[in-house]
Amino acid sequence: MTLARTIPDQDALKRVGESVRQRLASDPGVYPIETDKLELFAIGDFLTKAECDRLCMMIDMIARPSALHEQDYASGFRTSYSGDLDPYDSFVKSISRRIDDLMGMKPEIGEAIQGQRYLEGQQFKPHNDWFYTSEKYWQNERKRGGQRSWTSMVFLNTVEEGGETHFTEAGLKIEPKPGVLLMWNNALPDGSPNEGTMHAKHPCYQRLQVHHHQMVSHTHLEVGKAFWWSA
């Protein structure tokens, strides 16, 4: 007799998925992005321009070559710069709490907000945010909080060309617009990991054009927050 494959945290991921789904559906400011591959939501003007600018400056102070569990920076798989924002900073804490409240998440199950900076030509090749439980790193991640449930991400600035978040399985490319928040469920409704959440960050490119005496940036910045499951 073939035994059913055990998926770690599946029941909890199913419960938290349903909870967040219902909360977002009841919020008139949140709109679903239509696709049959994943649960993907957006909200415009989640952050003001002043808040975006302040976060950009904070990211510049902490950004370092982005790390991966399986590959090093030299592999070229993820060539951005990133860093965790100080969770005790009052401004960062207020942004984090707004994301928690919007999604109905407990603060203690959220990872630190991470800032991302993509210089011209930098990218993050197709990947999932959920953890592969067959990999060695899983045991540490399981102790730290378990499987990831939802991901949230806010775009912070405008680029002249490129910088899209490309959900490759869904065939969706999301153009970066400052202040826009994206949220997606890393699991299927039954709580199993969703391969349809595969996404990539496309490179941004410089065009030396000036609009209203302001240089359009060729550096893309964003912040993201992932959540573990909640029992």
C-alpha positions, 0 to 999 in steps of 0.5 A, a space after each residue: 500500500 502506498 502511503 500518502 506524502 506528508 506535507 509539513 504544516 499543511 493543515 495550518 497553511 490551509 487555515 491561515 490561507 482561508 483566514 487571510 483570503 476572507 479578510 482581503 475579500 472583505 476589504 474594498 480597497 483590495 483588488 484580486 488579480 485574476 489568474 487561476 495559478 495563484 491567489 494574488 491581491 494588490 492595493 494601490 497607494 498603500 505607502 505615500 511617496 514620503 514613506 517610500 522615499 524614507 524606506 529607500 534611504 534606509 535600504 541604501 544604508 543596509 543593502 548588501 549582496 543578497 544571499 540564498 540558501 542553495 546558491 552563492 552570489 557569484 552564481 548570478 541567480 540573485 544579483 540584487 542587494 538586500 537587508 533586513 530593516 530594524 524591527 525596533 525602529 518606530 517607522 519600520 514597526 508602523 509599516 510592518 503593523 499596517 501590513 499585519 493588520 491588513 492581512 489579519 496576521 499576528 505580528 509574531 509570525 511575520 519575518 523582518 521586513 527586508 529591503 531589496 535594491 536592484 541596480 541596472 541589469 540586476 535580477 532575481 531568476 524564477 523562484 518560489 518563496 516557500 521552502 523546499 522541505 527536501 533541502 538541508 536548510 529546511 530543518 533550521 527554517 522549521 525551527 525558526 517558524 516553519 513553512 511560509 504562508 503569505 508574502 507581501 511586497 511594496 514597490 518604492 520607486 519608478 524605473 524607466 524600463 524593466 523591473 517587473 515582477 514576473 509570475 512565470 507560471 501565471 504569465 503575469 508581469 507586474 509593473 513597479 509602481 511606487 506605493 503599490 502593495 502585492 500579496 500572495 498565498 504561497 500555498 494552494 487552498 488545501 495547504 500544499 506548496 503552490 508551484 504557480 507562485 514561481 516569480 522572477 524580478 526582471 532587470 531594470 535598465 537606464 535611460 538618461 531621460 529627464 522629466 520635469 527636471 527629475 531623473 528617472 531612476 534606473 535603480 529599483 527598490 522594494 520592501 517585502 515581508 513574508 509570514 510563517 504559518 499560524 496555528 
